[in-house]
Amino acid sequence: MNILQLLISWQFLTLALVISAATTTIKDTCESIWILADVKWWKVTNPIMPLAIGAVFGLAFSNFPYPELIQNNTIGQVCFCLVAGEFSSFVYRFVKAAFEKEIG
C-alpha cells in the first residue's frame, strides 16, 4: 500500500473525521462554558489540539482497524493518528464540500 492509498483509505478518513468532530466539540464546549471569559487561548491551542487528540487516540485505541503495516506497532499507530489529526480539518472541509455538491 503506497502513501496515497493510505491517505484515502477509509481508516484514515474516518479517523480524521472523528478527530475533527472531537476538536470542534471541545472548542464549542469550552467556549460555551467560558462565554464571557477571554478566549484567546483557542488561537494558541487550535493548531495543536487535533495533534493532541490524535496522539491520545493512537495510545488509547489499539483495537481501531489500522492499516496492516502498523497493526501491531504502537508508535506507528500514534504516528498514523498524528497525521490524521493534522489533516482532519482538510478532510472535514473536503467531505463537507462533497456532500454539499451531491445534495444540492
Residue pairs with C-beta under 8 A, 6 or more apart in sequence:
1 9
1 67
1 68
1 69
6 12
6 67
7 87
9 67
11 64
11 65
11 66
11 67
12 80
12 83
12 84
12 87
13 91
13 95
15 54
15 57
15 64
15 80
15 81
15 84
16 84
16 85
16 87
16 88
16 90
16 91
16 92
17 88
17 91
17 92
17 95
18 57
19 50
19 53
19 54
19 57
19 81
19 84
19 85
19 88
20 50
20 88
20 89
20 91
20 92
22 53
23 49
23 50
23 53
23 88
23 89
26 49
26 53
27 42
27 46
27 49
30 39
30 42
31 39
31 42
50 85
50 86
50 88
50 89
51 82
51 85
51 86
52 85
53 85
54 78
54 81
54 82
54 83
54 84
54 85
54 86
54 88
55 78
55 81
55 82
55 85
57 64
57 81
57 85
58 74
58 77
58 78
58 79
58 80
58 81
58 82
59 74
59 78
62 74
62 77
64 77
66 76
66 77
66 80
67 80
69 76
70 76
70 77
70 79
70 80
84 91
